[in-house]
Amino acid sequence: MAPATAFEQVLDQSSRSDPYPLYGELRQEPVSRQEDGSYVVSTYREIVALLHDPRVSSDGRNLSYLPTSQPPPLDSAPGQDPPFIRRDPPEHDRLRRLVMSQFGPPQSPNKIDGMRPQMEEIISSLVDGIADRTQADIVEDIAHPFPVLVICRLLGVPREDESRFRGWADAAVEGFGPGAGDQAERERKRTEAMASLRQYLGGLAEERRARPADDLISGLVTYEGPDGRLTPEDVEGTASLLLIAGHETTVNLISNGVLTLLRHPQILERLKREPDLVIKTVEELLRYEPPVHFPVLRAALDDITIGDTTIPKGAPIVLALAAGSRDPACIPHPEQFDPDRESNEHLGFGGGIHYCFGAPLARLETQLALTEIFSRLENPRLLADPPPYRPSSALRGPSHLSVAFDRVLPRAATR
């Protein structure tokens, strides 16, 4: 049996705590063909070029075959058209404009920042919830519930239904990306969760059509502009995408942030003294410990030649974003965690026309969470390093992050 390639080792659960040396091996060859027929691209310049290349499709229906190492996309649902992030222009562009009309500028420029008071109250309440303890699981107690509560409020999900969303999100994410365990069982649970989620969101959308409220789903179902309007199926797909993809990536970004700062006590002390440093800290986290290591597969719409390698038409392409963000050919001292970088060109939110449209929300959530956690936990310290990690190698983050502390400071003490 041939030895495992560097990318095959990245996919193995045993490498989850530190895949970065393997990414270094991958970068020795900017494009590497795997045994399952996929082409892994791992260097910064080549990834950026492909993110902007119209010959690269995000629509899985353009794949000639699905490699064995890659399960269906996170947001796929049997019998349904893919959401707009997995479609190509011009349909992608039309649908993205319709969604962004409710999510950001120019039509809704204050949507995210206007939620800041709600977000601050949610994260403060979660930290209050561990005030009677001297030990907590940052993932379970804070990082996991925070984004799902925010997204539920954004969408307009009734509070009594919020707990159901967490179960759907867990099942959906555990089935995404190559990982350890029984992939068939993970995929079965993912499919069931996505079906239940879409059915629920479809019913909620119907209610909002009849009785619109001040929430995102109401906007999605009622807005009609120069690009027309979203179909009921597109509303379901977009809302599902926001919950699943937006939630899990932020969970990992917050958890990775807490872990990284506890590993870098000098930077943590600076953050306590200089609260505004959190903005640059989150940007560096997106480069240094990103929540997304490689997004859903791309497909070559034509033969694409990179260096000495030609990716044939229809072949699956894996963009190893996390490897590109640590490419020493483009990023000085990439293995150092340095929030003061003069130029921080990272791939934490992808790039090109598919640049993460939820980036402003994820940034703000993480800034608020790190600020609240480290301003209120006195003398925090890791109880396990490295922590256990989730099965997925594509969406990488701890499954648990046990932290001890002397006490939780009351809110008044931090004002």
C-alpha positions in Angstrom: 0.0 0.0 0.0 1.3 3.4 -1.0 2.0 5.8 1.9 -0.7 8.4 2.6 -0.3 11.7 0.8 0.0 14.9 2.8 -3.6 15.8 2.0 -4.8 12.3 3.0 -3.0 12.8 6.3 -4.8 16.2 6.7 -8.1 14.4 6.4 -7.2 11.9 9.1 -8.5 12.7 12.6 -5.1 12.2 14.1 -3.9 15.4 12.4 -6.8 17.5 13.4 -5.0 19.3 16.3 -2.2 20.5 14.0 -2.5 20.1 10.3 -0.2 23.0 9.4 3.1 21.1 9.0 1.2 18.9 6.4 0.0 22.0 4.6 3.7 23.0 4.4 4.3 19.7 2.6 1.4 20.3 0.3 2.7 23.7 -0.7 5.8 22.1 -2.1 3.6 21.3 -5.1 1.0 24.1 -5.7 -1.4 21.6 -7.3 -1.5 18.0 -6.4 -3.7 15.3 -7.9 -5.1 12.9 -5.3 -5.9 9.2 -5.8 -9.6 9.9 -5.8 -9.2 12.3 -8.8 -9.5 15.6 -6.9 -6.9 18.4 -7.4 -5.8 20.1 -4.2 -4.5 23.7 -4.6 -2.5 24.9 -1.6 -0.5 28.0 -2.4 -1.8 31.6 -1.9 -1.4 33.1 -5.4 -2.8 30.0 -7.1 -5.8 29.9 -4.8 -6.6 33.6 -5.3 -6.3 33.2 -9.0 -8.8 30.3 -9.0 -11.2 32.2 -6.7 -11.4 34.8 -9.4 -11.3 32.5 -12.5 -14.6 32.2 -14.4 -13.5 28.7 -15.5 -14.0 27.5 -11.9 -17.6 26.6 -11.0 -19.1 26.4 -7.5 -22.0 24.4 -8.9 -21.5 20.7 -8.0 -23.6 19.7 -11.0 -20.6 20.6 -13.2 -18.5 17.9 -11.6 -17.7 14.9 -13.8 -17.5 12.8 -10.6 -17.6 13.2 -6.8 -14.3 12.1 -5.2 -14.7 9.5 -2.5 -13.1 11.7 0.1 -15.7 14.4 -0.3 -19.3 14.1 0.9 -22.1 16.3 -0.4 -21.9 20.0 0.5 -23.0 21.1 3.9 -26.0 23.0 2.6 -27.3 20.5 0.1 -30.7 19.0 0.3 -31.9 16.0 -1.8 -34.2 17.1 -4.6 -33.6 20.8 -4.1 -31.6 23.3 -6.1 -28.4 24.4 -4.4 -28.4 27.8 -2.5 -26.9 30.8 -4.3 -23.4 30.3 -3.0 -23.2 27.1 -5.0 -24.4 28.6 -8.2 -22.6 30.4 -11.0 -23.2 33.8 -12.6 -25.5 35.2 -13.7 -28.0 33.4 -11.4 -25.6 33.5 -8.5 -25.2 37.3 -8.9 -29.0 37.9 -9.1 -29.7 35.8 -6.0 -26.9 37.3 -4.0 -28.1 40.8 -4.7 -31.6 39.8 -3.5 -30.2 38.3 -0.3 -27.9 41.2 0.4 -30.7 43.6 0.0 -31.9 42.4 3.4 -28.5 41.6 5.0 -26.3 44.6 4.2 -25.7 47.7 2.2 -27.0 49.5 0.3 -30.6 48.6 1.2 -29.9 47.5 4.8 -26.6 49.2 5.8 -27.3 49.0 9.5 -28.7 45.5 9.8 -25.7 43.9 11.5 -24.5 46.8 13.6 -28.1 47.5 14.7 -28.1 44.0 16.4 -25.0 44.9 18.5 -27.1 45.6 21.7 -28.9 42.2 21.3 -25.6 40.4 20.7 -24.0 42.1 23.7 -26.9 41.0 25.9 -26.8 37.4 24.6 -23.0 37.0 25.2 -23.2 38.7 28.6 -26.0 36.3 29.6 -24.0 33.3 28.5 -21.0 34.3 30.6 -23.4 35.0 33.5 -24.5 31.4 33.1 -21.1 30.1 34.3 -20.7 32.7 37.1 -21.2 30.1 39.9 -18.4 27.9 38.6 -14.6 27.9 38.3 -14.4 25.8 35.1 -16.3 25.8 31.8 -16.4 24.3 28.4 -16.1 27.3 26.2 -17.5 25.5 23.2 -20.6 24.1 25.0 -21.3 26.9 27.3 -20.5 30.0 25.1 -19.2 29.6 21.6 -21.8 27.1 20.4 -25.0 28.7 21.8 -24.0 32.3 21.0 -24.1 32.3 17.2 -27.2 30.2 16.9 -29.1 32.5 19.3 -28.0 35.5 17.2 -29.0 33.9 13.9 -32.4 32.8 15.3 -33.0 36.4 16.4 -31.9 37.7 13.0 -34.1 35.3 11.1 -37.1 35.8 13.4 -37.3 32.3 14.9 -39.6 32.2 17.9 -37.5 31.8 21.1 -39.3 28.6 22.1 -38.0 26.9 18.9 -34.3 28.0 19.3 -33.2 24.8 21.0 -34.4 22.8 18.0 -32.0 24.7 15.7 -29.0 23.6 17.7 -29.7 19.9 17.1 -30.2 20.5 13.4 -27.0 22.5 13.2 -25.0 19.8 15.0 -26.3 17.0 12.8 -25.7 18.9 9.6 -22.2 20.0 10.4 -21.0 16.6 11.6 -21.8 15.2 8.2 -19.8 17.9 6.3 -16.3 17.5 5.1 -14.0 14.5 5.3 -13.7 13.3 8.8 -13.4 10.4 11.1 -16.2 7.9 11.9 -18.9 6.3 9.9 -19.4 8.7 7.0 -22.6 7.0 5.8 -24.2 7.4 9.2 -23.1 11.0 9.5 -24.6 11.6 6.1 -27.9 10.0 7.0 -28.2 12.2 10.0 -27.2 15.3 8.0 -29.8 14.6 5.4 -32.6 14.1 8.0 -31.6 17.3 9.8 -31.5 19.4 6.6 -35.0 18.1 5.6 -36.4 18.9 9.0 -34.8 22.3 9.0 -36.0 23.3 5.5 -39.5 22.1 6.4 -39.6 24.2 9.5 -38.2 27.3 7.7 -40.7 26.8 4.9 -43.5 26.9 7.4 -42.0 30.0 9.1 -41.6 31.7 5.7 -45.3 31.1 4.9 -46.3 32.7 8.2 -44.2 35.7 7.4 -45.7 36.1 4.0 -49.1 36.4 5.6 -47.9 38.5 8.6 -44.5 40.1 8.0 -42.5 41.2 11.0 -39.2 43.0 11.4 -36.9 40.1 10.7 -34.7 38.7 7.9 -37.1 36.0 6.8 -39.9 38.6 6.4 -37.6 40.7 4.3 -36.6 37.7 2.1 -40.2 36.7 1.4 -41.6 40.2 0.8 -38.8 42.1 -1.0 -39.1 42.6 -4.8 -36.7 44.7 -6.7 -35.0 45.0 -10.1 -33.8 41.4 -9.8 -37.3 40.1 -9.1 -37.9 38.1 -5.9 -36.7 35.0 -4.2 -38.7 31.8 -4.7 -39.9 29.9 -1.6 -37.2 27.3 -2.3 -34.5 30.0 -2.4 -35.8 31.5 0.9 -35.5 28.1 2.5 -32.1 27.5 1.1 -30.8 30.9 2.2 -32.2 30.7 5.7 -30.7 27.2 6.1 -27.4 28.4 4.8 -27.3 31.3 7.3 -28.1 28.9 10.2 -25.8 26.0 9.4 -22.8 27.6 7.6 -22.9 30.9 9.5 -23.4 29.3 12.9 -20.7 26.6 12.7 -17.9 28.8 11.3 -18.5 31.4 14.0 -18.4 28.7 16.7 -15.1 27.6 15.5 -13.7 31.1 15.1 -14.6 31.9 18.7 -13.3 28.6 20.1 -10.1 28.8 18.0 -9.7 32.4 19.2 -10.0 31.5 22.9 -7.5 28.7 22.5 -5.0 30.8 20.5 -5.1 33.7 23.0 -4.6 31.4 25.9 -1.6 30.0 24.1 -0.3 33.5 23.6 -0.5 35.1 27.1 1.4 38.3 26.1 -1.1 39.1 23.4 -3.9 38.3 25.7 -2.6 40.7 28.3 -2.3 43.4 25.6 -5.9 42.7 24.6 -7.1 43.3 28.1 -5.2 46.6 28.2 -6.1 47.6 24.7 -9.7 46.6 23.9 -9.6 47.9 20.4 -6.9 45.4 19.6 -9.7 42.8 19.3 -10.4 44.0 15.7 -6.9 43.2 14.4 -6.8 40.1 16.6 -9.9 38.6 14.9 -8.4 39.3 11.5 -5.2 37.5 12.4 -7.3 34.6 13.8 -9.0 34.3 10.4 -5.5 33.8 8.9 -3.7 31.9 11.6 -6.5 29.6 12.9 -9.4 29.9 10.4 -12.7 28.1 10.9 -12.9 27.0 7.3 -9.9 25.0 5.9 -11.3 24.2 2.5 -14.8 25.1 1.3 -17.1 23.0 -0.9 -15.6 21.5 -4.0 -15.2 23.6 -7.1 -15.4 22.2 -10.7 -13.3 23.0 -13.7 -15.4 24.2 -16.5 -12.5 23.9 -18.9 -8.9 22.6 -18.8 -7.0 24.8 -16.4 -3.2 24.8 -16.4 -1.3 25.8 -13.3 2.5 25.4 -13.6 3.2 21.9 -14.8 -0.3 20.6 -13.9 -3.4 20.7 -16.1 -6.7 20.3 -14.2 -9.1 18.6 -16.7 -12.6 19.9 -17.4 -15.1 18.5 -15.0 -12.5 17.6 -12.4 -13.1 18.5 -8.7 -10.9 21.2 -7.2 -10.1 21.5 -3.5 -9.0 25.0 -2.4 -6.9 24.6 0.7 -7.6 28.0 2.1 -5.8 27.4 5.4 -2.7 26.3 3.6 -2.8 29.4 1.4 -3.1 31.8 4.4 0.2 30.4 5.8 2.1 30.5 2.5 5.6 32.0 3.3 5.9 33.1 -0.3 3.3 35.7 0.3 2.9 36.1 4.1 6.0 37.0 6.2 6.6 34.8 9.2 3.2 33.0 8.6 3.7 30.6 11.6 3.7 33.6 14.0 0.4 34.8 15.6 0.8 38.5 15.1 -2.3 40.9 15.3 0.0 43.8 14.4 0.7 42.6 10.8 1.0 45.5 8.4 -0.7 43.7 5.6 -2.9 40.8 6.6 -4.0 39.2 3.3 -5.8 36.1 4.5 -8.3 33.7 2.9 -10.4 33.2 6.0 -13.6 34.3 4.2 -12.6 33.0 0.7 -12.6 35.5 -2.1 -14.0 36.5 -5.5 -17.7 36.5 -6.2 -18.2 33.9 -3.4 -16.6 36.0 -0.6 -18.5 35.1 2.5 -21.5 37.4 2.7 -21.8 36.8 6.4 -18.3 38.1 7.2 -19.5 41.3 8.9 -21.7 39.3 11.3 -19.0 36.7 12.1 -16.4 39.4 12.7 -18.7 41.3 15.2 -19.8 38.2 17.0 -16.2 37.0 17.5 -15.1 40.5 18.6 -17.9 40.7 21.2 -17.4 37.1 22.4 -13.6 37.4 22.9 -14.0 40.8 24.6 -16.6 39.5 27.1 -14.9 36.2 27.8 -11.5 37.7 28.6 -12.7 40.8 30.4 -14.8 38.7 32.8 -12.9 35.4 33.4 -10.2 36.0 36.0 -7.0 34.1 35.4 -8.3 31.8 32.6 -6.2 28.8 31.7 -6.5 25.7 29.5 -7.2 22.3 31.1 -6.4 20.3 28.0 -4.0 21.3 25.2 -4.6 20.2 22.5 -8.3 19.9 23.0 -10.4 17.3 21.3 -11.5 18.3 17.8 -14.7 17.8 15.7 -14.6 15.1 13.0 -14.7 17.5 10.1 -11.3 18.5 8.6 -13.0 21.2 6.4 -14.7 23.1 9.2 -12.0 22.8 11.9 -12.5 23.6 15.6 -12.5 22.0 19.0 -15.4 19.9 20.0 -14.7 20.9 23.7 -12.5 23.5 25.2 -12.1 23.1 29.0 -11.0 26.3 30.7 -10.4 26.9 34.4 -10.6 30.4 36.0 -10.6 31.9 39.5 -14.0 33.6 39.2 -16.3 35.3 36.8 -16.3 39.1 37.3 -19.8 40.7 37.4 -20.9 42.8 34.5 -20.6 46.0 36.5 -16.9 45.4 37.2 -16.1 45.4 33.5 -17.9 48.6 32.5 
